[in-house]
Amino acid sequence: MKASITIQQLQAYIKEKDFKPELKNAYFQKLIEEVGELSEALRKDKRLEQQGTIKGTIEEELYDVLYYILAIANIHDIDLEHCFHLKEEINQQKYKK
């Protein structure tokens, strides 16, 4: 069984691996590109268990989108795990859940 990773840990990993604030516009463009690739994978319903490889699957494209979201958060010094908790409080009040 693989170990779990928190949003904060993943964000720190990406920051250590890929932190180039001068490329913030390029990170955003990559995010848009990855959303397009996710759209195609969803349309074709390409799944890891069916393909036997992650390449071109919904799973791969979801990770790529998450990667660039976290990279952009890093550039702006935003802790997305903290934002998650703040936003959940608002959603719970808004939707009474």
C-alpha positions in Angstrom: 0.0 0.0 0.0 1.3 3.4 -0.9 1.7 6.2 1.7 -0.8 9.0 1.7 0.3 12.6 0.9 -1.4 15.8 2.0 -2.0 18.7 -0.2 0.6 20.6 1.8 3.2 17.9 1.2 2.4 17.7 -2.5 2.6 21.5 -2.8 6.0 21.5 -1.0 7.3 18.7 -3.3 6.3 20.6 -6.4 7.8 23.8 -5.0 11.1 22.0 -4.4 11.1 20.5 -7.8 9.7 23.3 -10.0 9.6 26.9 -8.6 10.1 29.6 -11.2 8.1 32.7 -10.4 9.3 34.3 -13.6 7.3 31.7 -15.5 3.9 32.4 -13.8 2.2 33.1 -17.1 3.7 30.0 -18.7 2.4 27.9 -15.7 -1.1 29.3 -16.3 -0.9 28.5 -20.0 0.2 25.0 -19.2 -2.8 24.7 -16.8 -5.2 25.6 -19.6 -3.4 23.2 -21.9 -3.8 20.4 -19.4 -7.5 21.2 -18.8 -7.9 20.7 -22.6 -6.1 17.4 -22.4 -8.3 16.4 -19.5 -11.4 17.3 -21.5 -10.3 15.0 -24.3 -9.5 12.1 -21.9 -12.9 12.5 -20.3 -14.6 12.6 -23.7 -12.9 9.4 -24.8 -13.3 7.9 -21.3 -9.6 6.9 -21.2 -8.9 5.2 -17.9 -5.8 3.8 -16.3 -7.2 0.3 -15.7 -8.4 0.0 -19.4 -5.2 1.4 -20.9 -2.7 -0.5 -18.8 -0.7 2.8 -18.7 -1.3 6.2 -17.2 -0.3 8.0 -20.4 -3.2 10.0 -21.9 -5.7 8.9 -19.2 -8.1 10.8 -17.0 -5.9 10.0 -14.1 -2.8 11.5 -15.7 -4.5 14.6 -16.9 -6.1 15.2 -13.4 -2.7 15.0 -11.9 -1.3 17.4 -14.5 -4.1 19.9 -13.7 -3.4 19.6 -10.0 0.3 20.0 -10.6 -0.1 23.3 -12.3 -2.7 24.6 -9.8 -0.2 23.9 -7.0 2.7 25.4 -8.9 0.6 28.6 -9.4 -0.3 28.6 -5.7 3.4 28.3 -4.8 4.3 31.3 -7.0 1.7 33.4 -5.1 2.7 31.9 -1.7 -0.8 30.4 -1.2 -1.3 27.5 1.1 -4.1 25.6 -0.6 -4.6 23.2 2.3 -5.4 26.2 4.5 -7.7 27.6 1.7 -9.5 24.3 1.6 -10.5 24.6 5.3 -11.5 28.3 4.9 -13.6 27.5 1.8 -15.2 24.4 3.4 -16.4 26.6 6.3 -18.1 28.9 3.8 -19.6 26.0 1.9 -21.0 24.4 5.0 -22.8 27.5 6.0 -24.0 28.2 2.5 -25.3 24.7 1.8 -26.2 23.9 5.5 -24.1 20.6 5.4 
